Amino acid sequence: MPVTIRDVARASGVHISTVSRTFSAPHLVNPETRVRVLACAEDLGYRPNRAARALITGRTHNIGLIIADIANPFFPPLIKAAESQARHRDYHVFVADTNEDAAAEEELVHALAKQVDGVLLCSPRMSNSLIEQLSREVPLVVVNRQLAGLPCVLMDVGQGARSAIEHLARLGHREIALLAGPRGSWTSRELRRAAGAAARAAGAELTVLGPNPPTESGGLAQAEQVRRAGVTAVLAYNDLMAIGLLEGLDALGVRVPQEISVVGIDDITLSRLTRPKLTTVATPTAAAGRTAVDMLLQQDTELPRTGRGSGAAAAVGARRTTAQVMLQTELVIRDSTAPGPYAGRDAPGATAAGPGPHRRADPGTPTVSPVTSSPPNAKE
């Protein structure tokens, strides 16, 4: 017969309720007693019934993680880091893919609301107003999207875009293209804003091409347009698009970086395997996953038990954190950028802001410096 909570209580010499609290609220149990109960449970092979514990505590110890495109190499490091952090806190993670579909995102949040204690929304495509509405149904932490009044984990892609444009301007490029991302993308809007400002400051002209799907095929499809635009450098929405662009330019006989320099964003593993190796803006995806889990669980511990019901359905109106965390990005210079037509001439305003670009030995991992901030709300 399976070992029960009564067996553990009898073996450790405590009441059943003490065993229950040891697993559901260990901070309420005397440390010596807790160690003794856990040791007896381990010796007996006892495993608490998570469903039964959820009925008592109102918490499922499950987290929903909704991803815009699980096939995009940007997301796996975030997923792995989030799952590892959650396991460390005795939580399980349910991962769901939306294939860049806003309607699918909404359906998944509704479906998960009664089965989890909260949801991590990664690069959502829904409107700000809809996300705010859904946050009244289930605790949310938003990754890669900035909303006032909701906890968010942001990667400073604006700083990354500025560093990339300044790097290209210093190399002597004055005609630069930005391959924009998909409609509804906060990251794409932020890149366009920051890259435009940096280009103006450097005396360069920025041509925006898009919106585009954030895929290799999206970059490949823009190769001919990039050639016709007469630009000498390109900043792509992400590495996948940059890699597709490299392929497309090669097919057109355009040499990279001799004729056109290319910069991506994300520093996915594939960016080190292209020929030429891709200059890119490294984003701290693993750190974002860990931080998002911590923010969500902090929010969960602040919610009252009474009235929670099943999962997080009763979180409506409960006090929640509205902290926003900005994680630093980093320009990594490899082989896909080279001097442009104006090389050797001073570029007005092309001084670096923040950490300067550098060459990093491959493979490498970006150094992440989280900075808590409360930036203004992005428009929808």
URHUNOR-V796431 format. One record per residue. N is the residue number from 0. PHI is phi in whole degrees, -180 to 180 (NA if undefined). Layout:
n;phi
N;PHI
N;PHI
This chain:
n;phi
0;NA
1;-67
2;-71
3;-110
4;-63
5;-65
6;-63
7;-67
8;-63
9;-66
10;-70
11;-96
12;72
13;-129
14;-75
15;-56
16;-63
17;-68
18;-62
19;-60
20;-66
21;-59
22;-94
23;-95
24;-147
25;-59
26;-67
27;-91
28;-109
29;-52
30;-54
31;-65
32;-64
33;-61
34;-62
35;-65
36;-65
37;-65
38;-66
39;-63
40;-62
41;-66
42;-62
43;-83
44;77
45;-80
46;-128
47;-64
48;-80
49;-64
50;-66
51;-66
52;-64
53;-63
54;-64
55;-81
56;-91
57;78
58;-121
59;-87
60;61
61;-122
62;-126
63;-93
64;-127
65;-103
66;-112
67;-68
68;-158
69;-68
70;-81
71;-77
72;-61
73;-63
74;-86
75;-53
76;-62
77;-66
78;-63
79;-62
80;-66
81;-65
82;-65
83;-64
84;-65
85;-67
86;-60
87;-61
88;-101
89;64
90;-122
91;-107
92;-118
93;-101
94;-100
95;-134
96;-110
97;-109
98;55
99;62
100;-110
101;-63
102;-65
103;-65
104;-59
105;-61
106;-61
107;-68
108;-61
109;-60
110;-68
111;-85
112;-53
113;-91
114;-111
115;-134
116;-91
117;175
118;-131
119;-98
120;-102
121;-106
122;51
123;-69
124;-106
125;-70
126;-72
127;-58
128;-65
129;-71
130;-62
131;-61
132;-63
133;-67
134;-67
135;-81
136;-95
137;-153
138;-59
139;-125
140;-126
141;-103
142;-110
143;69
144;-158
145;-107
146;-136
147;-69
148;87
149;-126
150;-68
151;-136
152;-115
153;-116
154;-104
155;-74
156;-70
157;-62
158;-64
159;-61
160;-65
161;-62
162;-61
163;-66
164;-65
165;-64
166;-62
167;-66
168;-66
169;-64
170;-76
171;102
172;-96
173;-118
174;-115
175;-124
176;-109
177;-114
178;-84
179;-72
180;-92
181;-75
182;-62
183;82
184;-92
185;-63
186;-60
187;-65
188;-63
189;-66
190;-62
191;-63
192;-64
193;-70
194;-65
195;-63
196;-64
197;-66
198;-65
199;-61
200;-64
201;-92
202;73
203;-108
204;-106
205;-108
206;-106
207;-96
208;-115
209;144
210;-70
211;-138
212;-66
213;-81
214;-131
215;-59
216;-65
217;-63
218;-71
219;-60
220;-67
221;-93
222;-59
223;-63
224;-65
225;-62
226;-64
227;-68
228;-69
229;74
230;-84
231;-112
232;-154
233;-137
234;-109
235;-99
236;-56
237;-154
238;-65
239;-59
240;-65
241;-63
242;-66
243;-62
244;-65
245;-56
246;-63
247;-66
248;-66
249;-62
250;-65
251;-88
252;81
253;-91
254;-85
255;-116
256;-102
257;-61
258;-104
259;-137
260;-88
261;-132
262;-126
263;-107
264;-141
265;128
266;60
267;-72
268;-56
269;-62
270;-66
271;-91
272;-105
273;-74
274;-124
275;-73
276;-61
277;-87
278;-69
279;-155
280;-102
281;-75
282;-113
283;-83
284;-67
285;-64
286;-62
287;-64
288;-63
289;-65
290;-64
291;-63
292;-62
293;-61
294;-65
295;-67
296;-70
297;-63
298;-64
299;-66
300;-70
301;-85
302;-81
303;-70
304;-71
305;-63
306;84
307;-67
308;69
309;-84
310;62
311;-111
312;-62
313;-95
314;-77
315;-59
316;80
317;-73
318;-66
319;-139
320;-78
321;-119
322;-64
323;-126
324;-117
325;-106
326;-105
327;-73
328;-103
329;-151
330;-78
331;-117
332;-90
333;-122
334;-111
335;-93
336;-125
337;-151
338;-56
339;-102
340;-61
341;-105
342;-58
343;92
344;-97
345;-68
346;-97
347;-60
348;75
349;-91
350;-86
351;-70
352;-110
353;84
354;-60
355;-75
356;-71
357;-159
358;-92
359;-113
360;-63
361;-95
362;-75
363;-143
364;-125
365;-66
366;-81
367;-107
368;-121
369;-68
370;-128
371;-74
372;-150
373;-129
374;-72
375;-67
376;-72
377;-82
378;-74
379;-75
